[in-house]
Each structure stands twice: as C-alpha cells, then as structure tokens.
C-alpha cells in the first residue's frame, strides 16, 4: 500500500513540475514604415509537457510515440495602434493573448511547433516608445 501511495505522490509531483501555464511575455513590434518600436505586454503558454519517445521502428513504434507541447487552449486577438506612422500607413495591428493552456499535440497548420531560445540582445531596431 505504501509503494502505491509513493508512486501516486511521485506522479502528481511530476505533473506539478511540468506545469503548462500562462506566462507574461513582452512582445516587441517593429514596423518598418513607422519611426518607433513598441513593447506590448501579453500572455503566452509556456511550460513542459510529458513526452515519450520509442526506439521501436515502424508502425508499431509510432503507437508509443507521445510528443505534446504546451499549447493555447483559448486565444484572443487584441488591437493596438502603432504611434508615429505616416498617414498612408495603417497603424493598427493585432497581437495574440492566450487565456488558457494545456498539454496537447502541436497542430503545425496553426502553430509554430519548435523551441526558440531566448535572445539577450535588444529587441528593437528603432527607438522604443512607451505607450
């Protein structure tokens, strides 16, 4: 009975460590035609999900392959207006805001399904403007 309890506790702890959840993120918008860069605060889905790979080849091996990513379950788009744009340029753009996240298979038709490491360089090629 104690072994079953320990196994259950470890399984629950592993899920807590691999949490897929909302994270605050700063999105830098740099429009070529406008004179400024803008920082937008939004939310994204971030975290780790259970993944299992197999060394069995062929059709049988694919049945044991589990690759899930932390994906948005609910997403809305908000509008923002870029300051400093010329009159002939539409200053409105839309950016995503995640509301709920969950671990699931990545749909490559709708999402970018790769890990991109964080860069430590300046995000804007033009002066940053507070809005």
C-alpha positions as CSV (number, residue, x, y, z in Angstrom):
1,X,0.0,0.0,0.0
2,X,2.9,2.4,0.8
3,X,4.5,1.7,-2.5
4,X,1.3,2.6,-4.3
5,X,1.0,5.8,-2.3
6,X,4.6,6.8,-3.1
7,X,4.1,6.1,-6.8
8,X,1.0,8.3,-6.9
9,X,2.8,11.1,-5.0
10,X,5.7,11.0,-7.5
11,X,3.3,11.0,-10.4
12,X,1.4,14.0,-9.1
13,X,4.7,15.8,-8.2
14,X,6.0,15.3,-11.8
15,X,2.8,16.9,-13.2
16,X,3.3,19.9,-11.0
17,X,6.9,20.3,-12.1
18,X,6.0,20.0,-15.7
19,X,3.2,22.6,-15.5
20,X,1.9,24.1,-18.7
21,X,0.6,27.6,-17.8
22,X,0.2,31.2,-18.7
23,X,3.3,33.4,-18.6
24,X,3.6,37.1,-19.0
25,X,5.6,38.0,-22.2
26,X,6.7,41.2,-23.7
27,X,6.2,41.3,-27.5
28,X,8.3,43.9,-29.4
29,X,6.6,45.3,-32.5
30,X,8.9,47.0,-35.0
31,X,7.1,48.4,-38.1
32,X,9.5,49.3,-40.9
33,X,7.4,52.3,-42.1
34,X,6.9,53.8,-38.6
35,X,9.5,55.6,-36.6
36,X,9.3,53.7,-33.4
37,X,9.2,50.3,-31.8
38,X,6.5,49.3,-29.3
39,X,6.6,46.9,-26.4
40,X,3.3,45.0,-25.8
41,X,2.7,43.0,-22.6
42,X,0.7,39.9,-23.4
43,X,0.4,36.3,-22.1
44,X,1.7,33.1,-23.8
45,X,1.6,29.4,-22.9
46,X,4.8,28.1,-21.5
47,X,6.0,25.1,-19.6
48,X,6.9,21.4,-20.1
49,X,4.7,18.5,-21.0
50,X,5.1,14.8,-20.8
51,X,6.9,13.4,-23.9
52,X,7.7,9.8,-24.6
53,X,9.9,8.6,-27.5
54,X,10.4,5.0,-28.6
55,X,13.3,3.1,-30.2
56,X,10.9,0.7,-31.9
57,X,10.8,1.3,-35.6
58,X,7.9,1.1,-38.0
59,X,4.1,1.3,-37.4
60,X,4.3,-0.4,-34.0
61,X,6.9,2.2,-32.7
62,X,4.6,5.1,-33.7
63,X,1.9,3.9,-31.3
64,X,4.3,4.5,-28.4
65,X,5.4,8.0,-29.5
66,X,3.9,10.7,-27.4
67,X,5.0,14.3,-28.2
68,X,3.0,17.0,-26.6
69,X,3.7,20.7,-26.2
70,X,2.3,23.5,-24.1
71,X,-0.3,25.0,-26.4
72,X,-3.0,27.6,-26.1
73,X,-6.5,26.2,-25.5
74,X,-8.1,29.6,-25.6
75,X,-6.7,32.6,-27.6
76,X,-8.0,36.0,-28.5
77,X,-6.5,38.8,-30.5
78,X,-6.3,42.4,-29.3
79,X,-5.8,45.5,-31.4
80,X,-3.1,48.1,-30.8
81,X,-2.1,51.3,-32.6
82,X,1.5,51.9,-33.5
83,X,2.4,55.6,-32.8
84,X,4.4,57.6,-35.3
85,X,3.2,56.0,-38.5
86,X,2.7,58.2,-41.7
87,X,-0.9,58.9,-42.7
88,X,-0.8,56.4,-45.6
89,X,0.2,53.5,-43.3
90,X,-2.5,51.7,-41.3
91,X,-1.1,51.9,-37.7
92,X,-3.4,49.2,-36.3
93,X,-2.1,45.7,-35.7
94,X,-3.3,42.6,-33.9
95,X,-1.5,40.5,-31.3
96,X,-2.4,37.2,-29.6
97,X,-3.3,36.9,-25.9
98,X,-3.6,33.4,-24.5
99,X,-6.3,32.8,-21.9
100,X,-5.9,29.1,-21.2
101,X,-3.2,26.5,-21.8
102,X,-2.9,22.7,-21.9
103,X,-0.5,20.0,-23.0
104,X,-1.5,18.6,-26.4
105,X,-0.2,17.6,-29.7
106,X,1.0,20.6,-31.8
107,X,-1.1,21.4,-34.8
108,X,1.6,22.6,-37.3
109,X,-1.1,24.1,-39.6
110,X,-2.0,26.6,-36.8
111,X,1.1,26.9,-34.6
112,X,4.8,27.1,-34.7
113,X,6.0,24.0,-33.0
114,X,9.6,24.5,-32.2
115,X,11.6,25.8,-29.2
116,X,13.4,29.1,-29.8
117,X,15.9,30.0,-27.2
118,X,15.6,33.5,-25.6
119,X,17.9,36.1,-27.1
120,X,19.6,38.6,-24.9
121,X,20.1,41.3,-27.5
122,X,18.0,44.5,-28.0
123,X,14.6,43.6,-29.4
124,X,14.1,46.8,-31.4
125,X,15.9,48.3,-34.3
126,X,14.2,51.7,-33.8
127,X,13.8,53.7,-30.6
128,X,11.4,52.2,-28.0
129,X,8.3,54.3,-27.3
130,X,6.3,53.9,-24.2
131,X,2.5,53.7,-24.8
